[in-house]
Amino acid sequence: MAEHFRFFNSADDDLREYTAAEFAEYFSRFLSDGLYTINGRVGLKVTPGPELSVKIDTGYAFIRGYMYKNDSEISKAIDPPDTMLDRIDRIVLRFDEVAREIKVTVKKGTFSSTPQAPAIEVSSTVKEMTLAQIRIRKGSITFSAQDITDERFLATCGLVSSLIDIPAQEMWDIWNDALDSIEREWDEKEGTIQDEWDLIKLGWQDWFADKQVESGARVLLGEAEPTHIVTGDLWLRELGG
């Protein structure tokens, strides 16, 4: 089907039913995925919790047309550290269309002398948005703020923004085309005006020539005083443009 339209009320002989995915598609046309800012504050901040745990603050998010809301602080336990090597875990907000849920999830990293944060998953049915990285240091029994790297403002998460764009370049092109058209019309009219003025000048010159014959006196026309003017001549000065 090439054309789609929604949402309309049902009629007795025409039942209109819509899926959650269709509503999500509709809303995703207006807002980008990300976290909401409320009164200048971005929610879902990750901070150290007691012992080997982290706390996730309240907040809202928007993923693929679906809303997420956390209205009370969440606590997430972190797996114990190694005695020899560090590890980096990642706290993500995971959207899962098949499971029909959006939840804060801990992605466990791998112990290494040069640990890396686990990759995030993005597919047709799953999207993970990063909230923070947690450095689990060897032999540690708790975390500090220095062990947490905030990732909420990275491209892998970010803030909700409007997707409604003004086609600025297209508008400028239309505006410039209009100006060019006006300029062309003006140039054409200016040429016509100049032609009409030349005809007027020729008419005056012919009239002056006739009067000279009738009066016996010369009538001279020009912007500068003629060098050959003599007593009895009449000079009409033409003002320049």
Backbone bond lengths (Angstrom), bond angles and torsions (degrees), N, CA, C in turn:
res aa  C-N    CA-C-N  psi(-1)  N-CA   C-N-CA  omega(-1)  CA-C   N-CA-C  phi
1 M - - - 1.471 - - 1.515 109.13 -
2 A 1.311 116.92 127.02 1.464 120.76 -175.03 1.524 113.00 -83.79
3 E 1.326 117.47 -32.56 1.458 120.72 -175.34 1.528 110.63 -110.97
4 H 1.332 114.68 138.25 1.464 120.85 178.93 1.521 108.33 -130.14
5 F 1.300 116.44 147.22 1.467 120.00 178.59 1.518 108.53 -153.19
6 R 1.312 115.16 145.16 1.463 121.64 -179.28 1.525 107.92 -168.20
7 F 1.272 123.22 151.79 1.463 128.82 7.61 1.526 108.06 -118.12
8 F 1.341 117.35 138.14 1.450 122.30 179.93 1.528 109.98 -126.78
9 N 1.325 115.66 154.06 1.458 120.42 176.45 1.525 110.51 -69.36
10 S 1.313 115.69 155.12 1.467 120.75 175.07 1.524 109.82 -77.96
11 A 1.315 114.70 154.44 1.464 122.01 171.71 1.523 108.12 -118.27
12 D 1.333 117.21 168.42 1.466 120.53 -176.59 1.523 111.52 -57.12
13 D 1.315 116.24 -39.56 1.461 119.65 -177.05 1.528 112.10 -105.01
14 D 1.323 116.66 12.19 1.472 119.63 -177.19 1.527 108.51 -149.24
15 L 1.324 116.17 90.85 1.450 121.35 -178.05 1.528 110.03 -79.07
16 R 1.318 116.86 123.94 1.464 121.58 178.83 1.532 109.03 -107.80
17 E 1.331 115.96 114.54 1.453 121.56 178.03 1.521 108.88 -123.21
18 Y 1.331 116.06 142.21 1.458 120.77 -177.67 1.520 109.92 -130.19
19 T 1.307 115.25 147.25 1.462 120.91 -178.83 1.518 110.92 -92.19
20 A 1.337 115.16 164.53 1.466 120.13 175.46 1.518 110.54 -61.25
21 A 1.339 116.98 -35.45 1.461 120.81 179.71 1.520 111.57 -63.14
22 E 1.337 116.65 -34.81 1.465 119.49 178.88 1.528 110.88 -70.26
23 F 1.323 116.95 -38.82 1.462 119.53 175.25 1.528 110.31 -65.34
24 A 1.338 116.70 -41.13 1.462 120.82 179.23 1.521 110.85 -62.63
25 E 1.324 116.32 -41.25 1.468 120.11 177.71 1.519 110.61 -60.57
26 Y 1.328 116.23 -41.52 1.464 121.50 179.57 1.527 111.02 -60.64
27 F 1.329 116.75 -51.50 1.465 119.96 -177.42 1.520 112.47 -68.77
28 S 1.334 117.01 -29.73 1.467 119.54 -179.34 1.517 112.31 -69.61
29 R 1.342 117.27 -12.39 1.467 120.08 176.19 1.516 112.11 -76.70
30 F 1.324 117.70 -14.53 1.460 121.38 -175.84 1.529 113.44 -108.95
31 L 1.350 117.39 -30.07 1.461 120.62 -173.73 1.521 110.54 -126.87
32 S 1.336 115.13 143.28 1.462 120.41 175.82 1.522 109.66 -85.82
33 D 1.324 116.03 160.03 1.462 120.52 175.46 1.526 109.91 -66.85
34 G 1.333 116.09 145.60 1.454 119.80 178.26 1.509 112.53 154.69
35 L 1.334 115.19 -169.16 1.464 121.83 179.14 1.518 109.74 -99.28
36 Y 1.326 115.71 147.05 1.453 121.15 178.17 1.534 110.61 -83.37
37 T 1.307 115.09 144.57 1.463 122.21 171.16 1.517 107.97 -102.09
38 I 1.323 116.82 124.07 1.459 121.66 -179.23 1.529 108.22 -123.33
39 N 1.334 115.62 118.31 1.476 121.37 -177.81 1.529 111.47 53.68
40 G 1.314 115.85 40.86 1.462 120.98 177.78 1.510 114.63 77.34
41 R 1.306 118.21 7.40 1.469 122.38 -177.47 1.516 110.40 -117.87
42 V 1.345 116.06 131.90 1.457 121.99 176.76 1.526 108.53 -98.28
43 G 1.308 117.15 127.69 1.455 121.19 -175.97 1.514 113.81 -84.17
44 L 1.346 114.87 -173.22 1.471 124.72 176.60 1.533 112.65 61.98
45 K 1.321 116.46 32.70 1.462 119.68 175.95 1.529 110.06 -73.92
46 V 1.324 115.77 139.40 1.463 121.96 -179.53 1.525 109.32 -99.24
47 T 1.336 116.61 128.39 1.458 122.21 -179.85 1.527 109.56 -134.37
48 P 1.341 117.90 161.42 1.479 119.96 179.44 1.522 111.52 -63.39
49 G 1.326 115.40 140.79 1.450 121.43 174.29 1.517 109.65 -110.19
50 P 1.296 118.30 -173.93 1.470 120.62 178.50 1.530 110.68 -67.45
51 E 1.330 114.89 139.70 1.460 122.28 179.20 1.533 109.84 52.26
52 L 1.323 117.35 -133.76 1.461 120.09 -177.34 1.536 110.58 -93.75
53 S 1.325 114.92 71.15 1.465 120.55 178.06 1.525 109.24 -150.62
54 V 1.325 114.90 162.68 1.460 120.86 175.25 1.518 108.75 -128.91
55 K 1.328 115.42 157.19 1.456 121.59 178.50 1.527 108.81 -113.34
56 I 1.322 116.52 140.41 1.467 122.19 176.93 1.521 107.37 -115.66
57 D 1.311 115.46 122.05 1.464 121.96 -175.68 1.534 110.77 -70.87
58 T 1.333 115.42 168.10 1.462 121.44 177.26 1.531 109.81 -68.06
59 G 1.318 115.56 162.41 1.457 119.27 177.49 1.515 112.82 159.81
60 Y 1.331 114.32 175.95 1.463 122.28 -179.36 1.525 109.67 -121.42
61 A 1.341 114.76 152.90 1.459 120.73 174.46 1.527 109.04 -143.65
62 F 1.320 115.09 164.85 1.466 121.53 -179.85 1.523 107.01 -136.15
63 I 1.345 116.77 121.98 1.461 121.09 -178.61 1.526 109.28 -135.40
64 R 1.323 115.04 118.11 1.471 122.27 175.31 1.522 113.09 50.97
65 G 1.304 115.98 40.61 1.458 120.77 176.86 1.511 114.94 88.33
66 Y 1.339 117.34 -1.47 1.468 121.70 -179.53 1.526 109.97 -110.56
67 M 1.330 116.21 143.27 1.458 121.27 -179.64 1.520 110.84 -95.61
68 Y 1.346 114.85 143.10 1.464 121.44 172.95 1.524 108.06 -120.64
69 K 1.333 115.97 137.89 1.465 121.22 178.58 1.524 109.59 -136.34
70 N 1.334 115.38 129.73 1.463 121.13 172.02 1.529 106.98 -118.28
71 D 1.325 117.10 110.57 1.465 120.34 -174.01 1.527 113.63 -100.73
72 S 1.342 116.70 5.58 1.465 119.37 174.20 1.525 108.51 -151.80
73 E 1.310 116.19 153.13 1.460 120.54 -175.86 1.529 111.68 -60.62
74 I 1.331 115.47 136.29 1.464 121.57 179.27 1.520 109.19 -106.13
75 S 1.315 116.36 142.91 1.460 121.70 175.00 1.524 108.53 -115.69
76 K 1.333 116.05 132.05 1.461 121.40 179.54 1.536 109.22 -124.21
77 A 1.319 115.48 127.36 1.464 120.41 178.33 1.526 109.79 -79.05
78 I 1.328 116.00 144.99 1.454 122.97 178.37 1.531 108.61 -111.31
79 D 1.328 115.47 136.09 1.470 118.80 -179.54 1.526 110.80 -61.03
80 P 1.322 117.28 150.16 1.471 121.60 -176.62 1.529 112.36 -58.61
81 P 1.338 115.67 154.98 1.468 120.44 179.16 1.524 111.56 -79.92
82 D 1.324 114.40 172.52 1.454 121.82 174.40 1.537 108.25 -90.53
83 T 1.323 116.39 163.63 1.470 119.09 177.61 1.523 112.13 -87.95
84 M 1.352 116.58 -13.54 1.461 119.42 -174.46 1.536 113.82 -120.45
85 L 1.343 116.64 -30.44 1.470 120.11 -172.03 1.527 111.33 -128.66
86 D 1.336 114.36 153.78 1.471 120.76 176.29 1.534 110.09 -86.23
87 R 1.326 114.29 168.48 1.460 121.57 177.34 1.525 108.21 -146.66
88 I 1.313 116.90 151.29 1.467 121.56 174.60 1.526 108.33 -120.53
89 D 1.326 116.26 119.46 1.466 121.40 173.72 1.527 108.72 -99.86
90 R 1.302 114.73 163.11 1.461 119.45 179.19 1.525 109.55 -126.81
91 I 1.327 115.77 137.22 1.467 121.72 174.00 1.519 106.95 -100.95
92 V 1.321 116.41 120.20 1.460 120.55 -177.09 1.519 109.98 -126.46
93 L 1.317 114.67 158.11 1.454 121.48 169.26 1.525 105.70 -101.75
94 R 1.329 116.73 113.90 1.463 121.82 -170.07 1.525 111.52 -106.27
95 F 1.324 114.42 120.84 1.469 122.29 173.76 1.527 108.16 -96.35
96 D 1.339 116.59 127.23 1.460 121.61 -179.67 1.523 108.11 -133.01
97 E 1.335 115.17 105.17 1.464 119.20 -175.36 1.529 111.26 -68.96
98 V 1.329 117.33 -36.49 1.465 120.30 -178.93 1.530 110.57 -67.58
99 A 1.340 116.40 -43.89 1.468 120.75 178.33 1.519 112.01 -77.13
100 R 1.330 116.44 -11.94 1.471 123.22 179.60 1.529 111.59 59.14
101 E 1.336 115.45 53.11 1.461 118.75 -179.01 1.522 110.86 -156.05
102 I 1.324 114.75 158.19 1.465 123.46 171.62 1.517 106.14 -131.58
103 K 1.344 117.30 118.32 1.456 120.29 -175.21 1.524 111.43 -141.68
104 V 1.337 115.18 151.79 1.460 120.92 171.67 1.525 107.93 -73.09
105 T 1.337 115.78 130.83 1.465 120.90 -174.34 1.528 110.04 -134.15
106 V 1.327 115.63 144.97 1.468 121.24 174.17 1.521 108.54 -97.42
107 K 1.348 116.01 122.63 1.464 120.49 175.74 1.528 107.57 -103.23
108 K 1.300 115.70 117.08 1.460 121.12 -174.92 1.527 111.20 -80.64
109 G 1.345 115.08 133.51 1.445 121.09 177.61 1.521 111.91 -87.19
110 T 1.343 115.67 -171.14 1.460 122.54 -178.06 1.525 110.03 -112.66
111 F 1.329 117.51 136.59 1.459 120.67 176.99 1.530 109.83 -63.77
112 S 1.335 115.39 133.98 1.465 119.13 -177.86 1.527 109.00 -163.50
113 S 1.343 114.88 159.12 1.466 119.18 172.96 1.520 110.73 -72.70
114 T 1.335 116.27 -22.08 1.474 122.22 174.01 1.530 107.77 -130.74
115 P 1.317 117.60 72.89 1.469 120.69 -173.01 1.525 112.66 -66.25
116 Q 1.322 115.93 147.24 1.455 123.93 176.99 1.528 109.19 -123.11
117 A 1.322 115.27 147.11 1.468 119.36 177.14 1.524 109.38 -68.93
118 P 1.324 118.71 142.12 1.465 120.65 178.25 1.524 111.39 -63.33
119 A 1.328 115.00 146.61 1.464 120.01 180.00 1.524 110.10 -68.27
120 I 1.315 115.54 153.78 1.461 120.15 177.09 1.523 108.83 -93.83
121 E 1.309 114.96 154.86 1.469 121.14 -178.54 1.520 110.12 -101.29
122 V 1.326 115.54 130.09 1.463 122.19 174.37 1.517 107.41 -137.64
123 S 1.322 116.43 117.23 1.464 121.70 -179.75 1.524 108.72 -142.63
124 S 1.319 115.69 -171.10 1.464 119.50 -179.35 1.523 112.44 -67.39
125 T 1.327 117.47 -24.27 1.470 120.47 -177.23 1.528 113.55 -119.29
126 V 1.325 117.26 -9.27 1.471 121.42 -177.87 1.525 109.34 -130.09
127 K 1.323 114.80 138.70 1.463 119.88 171.59 1.519 108.90 -143.46
128 E 1.335 116.08 127.72 1.460 121.83 176.74 1.522 109.41 -110.36
129 M 1.338 115.40 130.20 1.458 121.40 176.56 1.530 108.17 -110.23
130 T 1.317 116.84 131.18 1.462 120.91 -174.35 1.526 111.67 -77.20
131 L 1.327 115.24 136.57 1.467 121.41 174.29 1.528 111.13 -108.68
132 A 1.350 117.30 -41.99 1.470 119.66 -178.63 1.523 110.53 -167.12
133 Q 1.339 114.39 159.03 1.464 122.20 168.37 1.527 108.31 -106.88
134 I 1.322 116.16 142.18 1.464 121.57 179.34 1.533 108.15 -119.41
135 R 1.315 116.50 121.18 1.458 120.30 176.53 1.527 108.50 -89.04
136 I 1.323 115.86 115.21 1.463 121.00 178.13 1.529 107.71 -98.31
137 R 1.297 114.55 103.26 1.461 119.49 -175.11 1.521 110.96 -81.83
138 K 1.305 115.62 145.58 1.469 121.58 -176.97 1.535 110.52 -56.00
139 G 1.309 115.49 133.11 1.452 121.48 176.38 1.509 115.78 72.22
140 S 1.347 118.05 5.64 1.474 119.59 -177.29 1.520 111.02 -77.99
141 I 1.321 115.73 155.33 1.466 120.65 178.04 1.525 111.20 -120.66
142 T 1.351 116.52 1.00 1.464 121.32 178.91 1.525 108.53 -159.70
143 F 1.335 115.63 176.39 1.464 121.52 178.75 1.518 109.62 -117.93
144 S 1.321 114.53 160.30 1.465 120.72 169.95 1.522 107.53 -124.19
145 A 1.321 116.28 169.83 1.461 120.14 179.53 1.527 111.11 -60.59
146 Q 1.344 118.19 -29.33 1.459 121.74 -179.77 1.526 112.19 -69.32
147 D 1.334 116.97 -17.60 1.463 120.69 179.36 1.529 112.33 -84.75
148 I 1.332 116.97 -5.94 1.468 121.46 -175.90 1.532 109.46 -112.07
149 T 1.319 116.61 126.20 1.472 122.83 175.56 1.520 108.84 -108.28
150 D 1.318 116.21 115.59 1.465 121.59 -179.02 1.530 109.64 -70.66
151 E 1.318 116.69 125.46 1.469 121.00 179.84 1.526 112.79 -117.49
152 R 1.310 116.70 13.69 1.462 119.15 -176.54 1.520 113.54 -65.98
153 F 1.324 117.07 -26.58 1.461 119.12 -174.86 1.531 112.83 -101.29
154 L 1.317 116.50 10.70 1.458 120.27 176.52 1.533 110.25 -82.82
155 A 1.330 115.26 169.61 1.466 120.04 179.25 1.521 111.72 -63.66
156 T 1.327 116.99 -22.54 1.465 121.41 179.25 1.525 112.77 -77.52
157 C 1.321 117.12 -1.53 1.465 121.55 173.93 1.525 108.23 -141.11
158 G 1.342 116.62 -89.97 1.464 119.85 175.32 1.510 113.67 83.90
159 L 1.328 114.47 -175.03 1.451 121.84 -176.90 1.522 110.51 -110.45
160 V 1.319 115.40 151.75 1.456 120.82 175.97 1.525 108.99 -65.91
161 S 1.314 116.12 134.83 1.462 120.80 176.40 1.519 109.31 -141.94
162 S 1.323 115.28 162.24 1.458 120.25 -179.87 1.522 110.46 -74.98
163 L 1.322 116.24 139.98 1.456 121.41 177.35 1.523 112.12 -98.14
164 I 1.329 116.41 5.76 1.466 120.12 179.67 1.520 107.98 -81.11
165 D 1.325 116.47 113.38 1.461 122.03 -177.57 1.521 110.39 -111.49
166 I 1.323 114.46 144.71 1.461 120.30 170.96 1.519 107.40 -89.29
167 P 1.337 118.83 124.39 1.468 119.86 -179.37 1.523 111.05 -72.21
168 A 1.336 115.13 77.07 1.468 120.57 -172.31 1.521 112.42 -58.67
169 Q 1.335 117.56 -45.71 1.458 119.92 -177.40 1.524 111.23 -63.39
170 E 1.335 115.59 -41.95 1.465 119.26 178.83 1.522 111.14 -63.28
171 M 1.351 115.96 -40.69 1.463 119.61 178.61 1.531 111.17 -64.60
172 W 1.351 116.67 -40.93 1.464 119.94 178.02 1.520 110.96 -63.94
173 D 1.330 117.01 -39.33 1.467 120.26 179.32 1.522 110.68 -61.95
174 I 1.346 116.00 -43.62 1.465 119.69 178.72 1.520 110.38 -63.85
175 W 1.346 115.85 -43.12 1.467 120.27 -179.89 1.524 111.54 -62.68
176 N 1.331 116.05 -44.76 1.473 120.01 -179.24 1.517 111.09 -66.82
177 D 1.336 117.53 -37.29 1.467 120.06 176.57 1.522 110.66 -62.47
178 A 1.345 115.81 -40.11 1.461 119.85 178.79 1.524 110.77 -64.26
179 L 1.342 117.01 -42.79 1.463 120.40 178.51 1.521 111.44 -63.62
180 D 1.343 116.45 -41.47 1.459 120.06 178.49 1.524 111.00 -61.74
181 S 1.340 115.69 -40.19 1.459 119.95 179.10 1.527 111.37 -63.94
182 I 1.349 115.14 -43.33 1.470 119.37 178.43 1.522 110.31 -62.87
183 E 1.339 116.22 -41.25 1.466 120.23 -179.43 1.526 111.31 -64.17
184 R 1.342 115.71 -41.09 1.466 119.23 178.49 1.526 111.28 -62.99
185 E 1.354 115.14 -44.02 1.466 119.00 178.80 1.523 110.82 -62.11
186 W 1.334 117.20 -39.38 1.451 120.95 -179.49 1.533 111.31 -66.28
187 D 1.361 114.42 -41.90 1.466 118.55 178.72 1.527 110.66 -61.84
188 E 1.360 115.51 -40.35 1.456 118.98 179.09 1.522 111.28 -65.15
189 K 1.344 115.92 -43.83 1.463 119.94 179.19 1.516 110.76 -66.13
190 E 1.361 116.12 -38.25 1.456 119.73 -179.98 1.526 110.58 -62.23
191 G 1.354 115.95 -39.80 1.458 119.74 176.89 1.510 111.69 -64.20
192 T 1.356 115.54 -39.98 1.462 119.89 178.52 1.515 110.82 -64.78
193 I 1.351 116.85 -42.02 1.469 121.23 178.73 1.529 110.56 -61.41
194 Q 1.353 115.83 -42.82 1.461 119.55 179.57 1.523 111.07 -63.20
195 D 1.340 116.26 -40.92 1.466 119.91 178.36 1.516 110.82 -62.33
196 E 1.349 115.78 -42.81 1.467 119.32 179.38 1.526 110.96 -64.16
197 W 1.336 116.90 -39.25 1.462 120.44 179.11 1.537 111.49 -65.15
198 D 1.347 116.49 -39.40 1.466 120.13 177.20 1.518 110.84 -61.99
199 L 1.336 116.80 -38.87 1.464 119.68 177.83 1.523 111.35 -65.23
200 I 1.352 115.57 -39.45 1.466 119.45 178.18 1.528 110.57 -62.68
201 K 1.326 115.63 -43.48 1.463 119.81 179.61 1.532 111.06 -60.97
202 L 1.337 115.26 -43.97 1.465 118.59 178.79 1.530 111.31 -61.70
203 G 1.364 115.25 -38.93 1.465 119.01 178.18 1.512 111.77 -62.99
204 W 1.353 115.59 -43.09 1.460 119.16 178.54 1.532 110.70 -64.09
205 Q 1.308 116.53 -41.59 1.462 119.92 -179.29 1.532 111.25 -62.06
206 D 1.358 114.43 -41.15 1.470 117.60 177.04 1.516 110.98 -63.65
207 W 1.364 114.83 -40.14 1.470 118.47 179.37 1.524 111.23 -65.23
208 F 1.344 116.28 -40.40 1.462 120.35 177.74 1.515 111.15 -62.53
209 A 1.341 114.90 -41.35 1.471 117.95 -179.60 1.519 111.06 -62.14
210 D 1.335 115.96 -41.16 1.463 119.22 178.07 1.510 111.13 -63.29
211 K 1.358 117.31 -42.44 1.462 120.70 -179.22 1.523 111.01 -65.87
212 Q 1.317 115.82 -34.37 1.464 117.94 178.64 1.519 110.51 -63.12
213 V 1.312 114.90 -39.63 1.466 118.39 179.44 1.521 110.44 -66.14
214 E 1.356 115.09 -40.18 1.456 119.57 -178.01 1.516 112.16 -70.28
215 S 1.364 118.34 -40.01 1.465 121.24 -173.34 1.502 113.05 -96.81
216 G 1.312 117.53 -16.03 1.461 119.59 -177.70 1.509 112.64 79.91
217 A 1.334 118.16 2.99 1.463 121.80 178.98 1.533 108.36 -112.57
218 R 1.325 114.09 148.76 1.454 118.49 178.47 1.531 110.55 -87.43
219 V 1.322 115.11 136.60 1.460 120.95 174.25 1.531 106.87 -113.27
220 L 1.335 115.46 117.45 1.452 121.47 -174.93 1.540 109.50 -106.80
221 L 1.337 116.52 141.04 1.466 122.38 -177.66 1.519 108.59 -128.70
222 G 1.356 116.33 131.45 1.458 120.31 177.72 1.511 111.65 172.76
223 E 1.355 116.38 166.77 1.466 120.17 179.96 1.523 111.45 -76.70
224 A 1.329 117.40 -34.03 1.474 121.56 179.56 1.530 109.81 -108.95
225 E 1.313 116.15 151.06 1.462 120.74 -179.53 1.529 110.00 -64.28
226 P 1.346 117.17 126.89 1.470 120.27 -178.49 1.535 110.88 -59.88
227 T 1.321 115.56 140.50 1.486 119.42 -179.48 1.516 111.61 -74.44
228 H 1.338 116.06 -20.40 1.479 119.06 -176.03 1.524 112.13 -102.33
229 I 1.361 118.83 16.18 1.458 120.91 -179.53 1.533 110.03 -67.95
230 V 1.318 115.43 142.25 1.475 120.62 -179.89 1.521 108.58 -130.83
231 T 1.313 115.35 169.88 1.462 120.45 -179.70 1.514 109.81 -59.28
232 G 1.343 115.94 132.61 1.456 121.36 -178.86 1.515 113.16 100.06
233 D 1.348 116.19 -15.88 1.473 119.31 176.25 1.534 110.81 -76.35
234 L 1.310 115.56 153.48 1.455 121.42 177.65 1.533 107.24 -115.16
235 W 1.365 115.43 119.53 1.488 119.44 -179.54 1.526 108.84 -109.06
236 L 1.348 114.63 120.58 1.469 120.63 174.73 1.520 107.01 -104.14
237 R 1.347 114.22 116.97 1.444 118.79 -177.00 1.521 111.00 -81.16
238 E 1.319 115.19 129.07 1.456 121.89 177.69 1.539 108.99 -93.18
239 L 1.353 116.22 124.05 1.468 120.26 179.85 1.508 109.37 -76.33
240 G 1.355 115.23 137.08 1.447 119.90 179.60 1.526 111.41 -73.92
241 G 1.385 117.37 162.06 1.476 122.89 179.53 1.502 110.97 -77.07
